[in-house]
């Protein structure tokens, strides 16, 4: 895979005032976020620049999860916007992403 598993990914996934169930869910999310990063990177390396929906369909990761991971990956310096827009699965415009 792409090698993100070793990165220290420490993005807030629950607010201090959130219920304990949210904090437990946040702990679980940290476990698979790094795996999602690897899958998304591999997808972009294999297929080239894609929009969120394109990444989701080719990686079998839910669109909402892809969306969350893209902003994290951008902050980590792994991916960037191409400046282009592509059609989403619903026909709307969405931003296109590429590996740096």
C-alpha positions as CSV (number, residue, x, y, z in Angstrom):
1,X,0.0,0.0,0.0
2,X,0.9,3.7,0.0
3,X,2.6,3.8,3.4
4,X,0.3,6.1,5.4
5,X,-0.1,3.6,8.1
6,X,3.1,4.8,9.8
7,X,2.0,8.5,9.8
8,X,0.8,10.0,13.0
9,X,-2.7,11.0,12.0
10,X,-4.2,13.0,14.9
11,X,-7.2,14.8,13.5
12,X,-10.0,15.7,16.0
13,X,-12.9,13.2,15.4
14,X,-15.0,14.2,18.5
15,X,-15.6,17.4,20.4
16,X,-15.0,17.5,24.2
17,X,-18.7,18.1,24.8
18,X,-19.8,15.1,22.6
19,X,-21.2,12.0,24.3
20,X,-19.0,9.1,25.2
21,X,-20.3,7.1,22.3
22,X,-18.9,9.7,19.9
23,X,-15.5,9.4,21.5
24,X,-15.6,5.6,21.2
25,X,-16.6,5.9,17.6
26,X,-13.7,8.4,17.1
27,X,-11.2,6.0,18.4
28,X,-12.4,3.4,15.9
29,X,-12.3,5.9,13.1
30,X,-8.6,6.5,13.8
31,X,-8.0,2.8,13.2
32,X,-9.4,2.8,9.6
33,X,-8.6,6.4,8.5
34,X,-5.0,5.4,7.7
35,X,-6.2,2.4,5.7
36,X,-8.5,4.7,3.8
37,X,-5.6,7.1,3.1
38,X,-3.6,4.2,1.6
39,X,-6.5,3.0,-0.5
40,X,-7.3,6.5,-1.8
41,X,-3.6,7.1,-2.7
42,X,-3.4,3.7,-4.5
43,X,-6.6,4.5,-6.4
44,X,-5.3,7.9,-7.5
45,X,-1.9,6.4,-8.5
46,X,-3.7,3.7,-10.5
47,X,-6.4,5.7,-12.2
48,X,-5.0,9.2,-12.2
49,X,-6.8,12.4,-11.1
50,X,-10.4,11.8,-10.0
51,X,-13.2,13.5,-8.2
52,X,-14.6,12.3,-4.8
53,X,-17.3,10.1,-6.5
54,X,-14.7,8.6,-8.9
55,X,-12.4,7.7,-6.0
56,X,-15.4,6.3,-4.1
57,X,-16.6,4.1,-7.0
58,X,-13.1,2.8,-7.8
59,X,-12.0,2.2,-4.2
60,X,-15.3,0.9,-2.8
61,X,-15.1,3.4,0.1
62,X,-18.3,5.3,0.9
63,X,-18.4,8.9,-0.7
64,X,-18.8,10.5,2.7
65,X,-15.7,8.7,4.0
66,X,-13.7,9.6,1.0
67,X,-14.7,13.3,1.4
68,X,-13.5,13.3,5.0
69,X,-10.2,11.6,4.1
70,X,-9.5,14.0,1.2
71,X,-9.3,17.1,3.4
72,X,-7.1,15.2,5.9
73,X,-4.8,14.0,3.1
74,X,-4.5,17.5,1.7
75,X,-3.4,18.8,5.1
76,X,-0.9,16.0,5.3
77,X,0.6,17.0,1.9
78,X,-0.3,13.8,0.2
79,X,-2.8,15.0,-2.4
80,X,-3.8,18.3,-4.0
81,X,-6.6,19.8,-6.1
82,X,-5.9,19.9,-9.8
83,X,-7.9,23.1,-10.3
84,X,-10.3,21.2,-12.6
85,X,-13.8,20.1,-12.0
86,X,-15.3,16.8,-13.1
87,X,-18.9,15.4,-13.1
88,X,-20.0,13.6,-10.0
89,X,-22.1,10.5,-10.0
90,X,-25.2,12.7,-9.9
91,X,-23.9,14.9,-12.8
92,X,-22.9,17.9,-10.6
93,X,-19.5,19.4,-10.7
94,X,-17.0,18.3,-8.1
95,X,-13.3,19.1,-7.6
96,X,-10.6,16.8,-9.0
97,X,-7.8,15.5,-6.8
98,X,-4.3,14.1,-7.6
99,X,-1.3,12.7,-5.8
100,X,1.5,15.2,-5.1
